[in-house]
Amino acid sequence: MFHLGNESRYFLYSSIVFLICYFLLAVIAMRPVFALDGYWHLQMGKDFIENGLSPWVDHYSFSYFGKEISTVPVVFQVLLFQFVSLFGESNGFYLIRLLYITLLMISLFVYFRQIKASSFIVFLFLPLISYFIHIRLMIRPEIFSYVLMVICLMLYLKAQKKFETKELLQICLLLLFWVNYHSPIIGYIIVFGLFLDKAINKIYFDDDSFSWRQWFLWGTVIFLIGFVRPGGLHFVITVFNVMSDDFGKYTREYADSYAMYSRNIVVNITWMLSAYVVVWSILKKQFGFAFIAIIFTYFSLSVMRMITATTLINLCVLALYFSHTTFSSHKNIRPSIKNALLFVSVSVSLFVYYAVAKESLASVEKNSNQRALLEKSYPVQATKYLKRYHEGGNILNSMGNGGYLINKLSPEYKVYFDGRTNILYPIDFLIHNVELMSAPESLKNTISQENVSYALFENSIDNYIALKNAGHLELNFADENYLLFAENKQISFPLLSKLLVFPSCWNEDWLAGIEKEVLLAEKILTDSGYSLNDIVVFLKDYMLIEDKQKYFDSKNLETLRSDGVRRLAYILAWEAGSTDVASKIFSTIKEKSEHDVVLHTYYLARDKQYRVAEDTLHHFYVVTKHVLKKNVSFQIIDMMTRTLNILESESELRRFEYSYRAELEEKLNKVGYTKSEALSFDHICK
């Protein structure tokens, strides 16, 4: 029924399925780039081609400057740079992902032709493969490794049938390229499965199609290929170092994938299919595929970045088995069960098509809002500001924005840390940086001892307090997503930035200083892309009005351009006595932080809106503790106790137990937290 027999019709139907999946993935590739490593790969490729800088030595950090870098994917870096130089950054990033999708789809098409898969098999399996392709559709060298995996499977099947020089030489050439392109561990596991399969067949089933001498000779050659790479260090040693150094505890891509995907229906389906591949491989005496499926399935459950590779390989193997089996061949299965299995298979496939299509629509929306998403993921405004108005220096930064800083500010600026965690930075340095912002003495020593001129971190109250208390640097510039501290005060916007970060600091005594910064901003921040300009526009209007309450009562809230301005307007509206307007402004804040919500409950309680205050605080408590399952900062806990104290003394608690405030205060007392700090803001605003 499903094996059409007509070659042209098979080609037509399979091509339609491939074109649909290709189109959906091409649309998904339009989404903005969020991979942490793409930008430093781009810069290394650029400096290698244009400036002749060695990619095996660090040129971008001040923490490990001049140190050796291992396993550098030079081919990918050069290719990425060529695409970006020819087509621009956004188009170049898109086109290199599109090239990957094209090559992978071509290799899969050839593979399905090789195993003689029917168009129905293609219809069932290709959407599942496409779903997992989109999960790792990023600017990293690993994407082209997926193409090499499919090619390796095709060579496996050829060598399994004919274990001779031609087939084994093809495998050697593939691995030689792979070793020098990126980590070839997956290719070696696949090839090891081939040699294991041949060995078992020779020992237990008297396979006389090859000799043990041939088996050992080619096995030795394939193993030695692992040394044929820059530096001569075998890739197995590199992989062992990464796995043994506990990078998984501190980097997301090595984190537990089950914890991440346990509620994902498609992932759970493929894990079950992977288990089925293991069982079916053993029953079919395909011991090499059984070994491969066991290894990859285990790692896909424990290492998040292995999900796509495991699914790609296991589904390709399963498609092979299904291609050699038809529903009609199972004579002992009742027709009703066959139909039920067919219905479930088609339903799962259609559901996955829907999931991929839904993701493609979401990518279109993300692409239309690309600027805002990029500014949230990378310090776009801060780097532009540094490049235009500062001269260079050492930047203390988080790992996530290091690659972007390297690409946008090199060579005048050097970073402290970036995504080269397993090829340059050792595990102890990674741990040091993970804990840096919560370790005051370590942060202070790092800034003073490493000749740090700037500190650039995500915009949060905790980061602000940590950097302020560390000394040496002062707030210089901010946008809604990032904070820039600097030692250079010649060009700076400390007051406007502080209001953008922490609008509760508003002080009438600042007016003279704010006016100077407004004039400076109007003079040099001519680009409308700076968040500080929104604050400037609002404050120029606000400072001209004497009757502040009347100003807010007649204010058109749609003119508040950003969440940063809305937060400041919210505070000023409360101070002016426009409580109803303040609540309306609060509702317009698109991305409310924990601080926003808890501060709002305090203001509500102070305004004698006790019931609303308690309901809002209780909702925050439930969501934080039971939905997000996270711990809040001591600053937030202290603010909660202040609100609860007002509610207890002025009203009857309905949502909270009266003992809850005492529990929170006990937590604060255990860590020696100074309660008077939370709502005076003196420790932040001075």
C-alpha positions, -999 to +999 in steps of 0.1 A: +000+000+000+028+024+009+056+011-013+045+028-045+069+009-068+069+037-093+103+054-090+091+088-103+062+089-080+084+079-050+108+107-060+079+132-063+063+124-029+096+122-010+107+155-026+075+172-015+081+160+021+117+172+020+107+205+005+081+211+032+106+204+060+133+224+042+110+254+039+100+252+076+137+250+088+147+278+064+121+300+081+132+290+116+167+299+106+156+335+103+154+339+140+180+361+157+213+345+167+215+337+204+244+313+206+271+325+229+300+313+207+290+326+172+307+360+176+341+349+188+342+323+160+335+351+136+363+373+150+388+345+150+380+338+114+383+375+105+416+380+123+430+348+107+422+359+072+427+397+074+454+400+101+471+367+100+466+361+137+471+325+148+438+309+159+457+287+183+467+316+205+444+338+225+444+375+214+411+387+230+412+382+268+434+399+294+430+369+317+446+343+294+462+365+268+488+346+247+478+312+260+474+282+237+439+273+224+431+237+217+407+222+190+401+253+170+375+248+142+394+270+117+375+258+086+342+269+102+355+302+114+369+311+080+336+300+063+316+321+088+337+352+082+335+348+044+297+347+046+295+377+069+320+397+049+301+391+017+265+394+029+266+414+061+262+401+097+225+393+097+223+379+062+256+361+066+244+344+098+212+334+081+229+321+049+254+299+068+226+282+086+207+279+054+238+262+038+239+238+067+202+230+063+206+225+026+236+201+030+219+181+057+187+177+037+207+166+007+226+140+028+194+128+044+177+125+009+207+104-003+205+083+029+168+076+025+174+066-011+203+043-001+181+024+024+153+023-001+129+041+022+093+046+009+078+080+007+056+070+037+088+063+058+101+097+048+068+112+058+070+096+092+106+102+101+117+135+085+096+158+106+109+142+138+145+148+125+136+183+115+122+191+150+156+182+166+175+200+139+158+233+149+168+228+185+205+232+177+201+255+147+228+279+158+261+295+147+285+269+159+308+244+141+288+215+154+260+221+129+280+208+099+290+178+121+254+166+117+259+164+080+291+143+086+271+120+109+247+111+081+275+106+057+292+084+083+261+063+086+260+058+049+296+047+049+288+024+078+262+006+057+285+003+028+314-011+049+290-035+067+281-051+034+316-049+020+344-046+045+372-039+020+398-013+012+376+011-008+349+014+018+373+016+048+395+042+030+364+064+025+358+062+063+394+071+070+391+102+047+359+113+064+374+110+098+406+128+088+385+158+077+363+155+108+393+154+132+406+187+117+372+203+115+356+197+149+354+171+176+349+137+158+338+117+188+304+109+173+320+097+141+344+075+160+316+059+181+297+051+148+328+035+133+336+017+165+301+002+163+309-010+128+341-027+140+323-042+170+296-056+147+321-072+124+340-087+153+309-102+169+299-116+135+333-132+130+335-147+165+300-160+168+287-164+132+319-173+114+320-143+091+348-151+066+344-120+044+375-104+061+405-114+082+415-104+117+446-089+103+425-066+081+403-058+111+433-048+133+451-030+106+423-007+096+412-002+132+448+009+141+448+033+111+415+048+121+426+053+157+459+069+146+440+094+125+429+110+157+464+123+162+466+139+128+455+174+139+472+206+150+491+200+183+490+162+177+469+156+208+444+128+203+408+140+205+399+113+230+421+130+256+404+164+249+370+148+253+380+130+285+393+163+300+359+180+293+339+152+307+361+147+338+362+184+347+325+187+355+318+214+329+282+200+330+277+215+364+283+250+352+275+252+315+240+248+302+247+227+271+263+200+293+234+201+318+210+173+325+188+170+294+161+150+312+155+179+336+152+202+306+131+182+283+111+158+306+079+176+298+085+179+261+062+154+243+083+151+211+115+145+231+099+118+252+085+101+221+120+100+206+135+086+238+110+058+236+119+052+200+156+052+209+149+024+234+130+006+206+161+010+183+182-008+209+158-037+213+152-041+176+189-039+168+196-068+192+168-088+177+181-082+142+216-090+153+227-055+144+251-053+173+270-023+161+238-003+159+227-016+193+260-003+208+256+031+191+220+035+202+228+025+238+257+050+240+239+079+224+206+073+242+224+073+275+242+106+268+211+122+254+194+116+287+223+131+306+238+158+283+216+184+267+237+191+237+235+154+227+197+154+220+199+164+184+228+140+175+212+111+192+179+116+176+194+121+141+213+088+143+187+067+161+159+078+138+180+071+107+187+036+120+150+031+128+141+043+093+164+017+079+146-010+099+112+002+089+123+004+053+130-034+053+097-041+070+061-036+060+029-037+081+016-065+059+046-087+067+035-091+103+009-118+096+004-126+133-007-091+142-045-086+140-056-060+114-072-038+142-038-035+159-020-028+126-045+000+119-041+014+154-003+014+150-007+031+117-030+057+131-007+064+161+023+068+137+006+092+114-008+112+143+026+115+159+041+126+126+013+152+120+018+165+155+055+170+149+048+188+116+025+211+136+052+217+162+078+226+136+054+248+117+045+265+150+081+272+157+086+286+122+058+311+128+074+320+161+107+326+143+089+350+119+077+370+149+111+370+165+127+382+133+103+411+131+113+420+166+150+413+160+165+445+174+148+442+208+157+405+211+193+411+202+196+440+227+182+417+254+207+390+246+238+411+239+251+445+252+244+462+218+240+497+232+269+495+257+294+483+230+283+510+206+288+536+234+322+522+243+334+522+207+323+557+201+332+575+233+359+555+251+394+545+242+398+509+253+409+488+282+401+456+301+365+447+305+352+425+334+322+407+319+300+376+322+306+346+299+274+352+279+284+385+264+322+378+260+320+366+224+299+396+214+324+420+230+353+403+213+337+408+179+325+444+184+354+459+204+386+440+196+414+448+196+411+481+216+393+462+244+401+429+261+375+407+278+378+388+310+358+357+300+339+343+271+325+310+258+359+292+251+355+273+284+367+239+273+395+250+249+411+280+267+397+286+302+401+258+327+373+246+350+386+264+381+384+297+362+349+289+351+338+282+387+355+314+398+334+334+374+301+316+381+305+326+418+322+360+412+292+384+415+281+367+448+316+369+463+323+405+473+360+400+482+367+380+451+351+406+429+369+435+446+403+417+443+396+408+406+389+444+397+419+458+415+444+431+406+435+426+370+437+463+359+400+463+351+388+496+334+352+485+328+327+461+341+298+451+319+270+429+333+233+422+329+211+449+344+199+437+378+197+451+413+221+425+426+247+431+399+245+469+405+250+465+443+278+440+439+298+463+415+290+494+435+303+478+467+334+465+450+346+501+445+372+514+420+345+516+392+314+537+390+282+535+370+288+551+337+261+540+313+231+517+313+203+505+291+173+484+301+194+452+298+230+460+307+251+480+332+284+495+324+307+506+352+339+524+344+369+543+359+367+570+332+344+598+342+350+622+314+320+610+294+294+594+317+258+593+326+257+581+363+224+598+373+204+590+342+217+554+343+209+550+379+173+561+373+171+536+345+184+508+367+168+519+400+142+546+396+134+546+433+166+566+437+149+597+423+160+627+443+151+664+437+186+673+448+198+656+416+181+680+392+212+701+385+232+670+377+205+655+357+201+687+336+239+685+327+236+649+317+205+656+296+224+683+277+254+659+272+230+632+260+213+655+235+248+664+223+264+630+218+237+603+220+221+614+188+213+578+178+177+570+188+188+535+197+200+544+232+175+537+260+189+567+279+173+590+252+139+578+263+146+588+299+159+622+286+127+629+266+105+620+296+125+640+321+127+671+299+090+672+298+086+663+335+110+689+349+092+717+331+059+711+350+054+725+385+021+706+393+033+671+391+000+654+401-019+673+374+009+663+350+004+626+357-034+628+358-034+642+323-005+621+310-009+599+279+007+567+290+013+556+254+041+582+252+061+562+278+084+545+253+101+518+273+099+498+305+127+518+320+107+551+315+076+534+328+093+523+360+106+559+366+072+574+358+056+549+382+078+560+411+073+597+403+035+592+401+034+577+435+055+605+449+032+630+433+001+614+449-013+601+416-019+566+429-045+555+403-022+566+375+008+549+392-012+516+392-021+521+355+016+527+347+026+496+366+002+475+345+019+488+313+053+475+323+058+447+298+085+427+316+080+431+354+109+421+376+106+406+411+116+440+424+088+457+404+061+434+418+073+435+455+078+473+455+043+477+440+028+457+469+046+479+494+033+511+478-002+496+477+000+487+514+013+522+522-017+536+502-041+515+524-050+492+495-045+463+518-065+436+501-050+443+466-015+444+482-019+411+499-034+394+468-006+406+447+021+396+472+006+362+476+005+356+438+041+366+437+049+341+465+030+312+448+045+318+414+081+322+427+080+292+451+058+267+435+059+275+398+093+289+392+107+271+422+135+297+428+149+315+457+146+353+458+173+377+470+175+390+505+167+424+492+133+411+480+127+391+512+133+423+533+109+442+511+083+415+516+086+417+554+080+455+552+048+450+533+036+421+556+044+443+586+020+470+573-006+445+564-004+428+598-007+461+618-034+477+596-054+448+583-063+412+589-042+387+568-063+364+546-037+348+524-006+345+546-001+329+580+009+354+607+041+333+613+053+338+577+068+372+583+088+358+613+101+330+591+114+356+566+130+377+592+147+347+606+163+340+572+176+376+571+189+373+607+209+341+598+229+359+571+232+392+591+212+412+566+208+449+576+170+454+574+172+492+573+187+490+538+158+476+518+135+506+514+158+535+523+178+528+492+207+546+507+231+517+500+222+520+463+215+557+457+244+574+474 
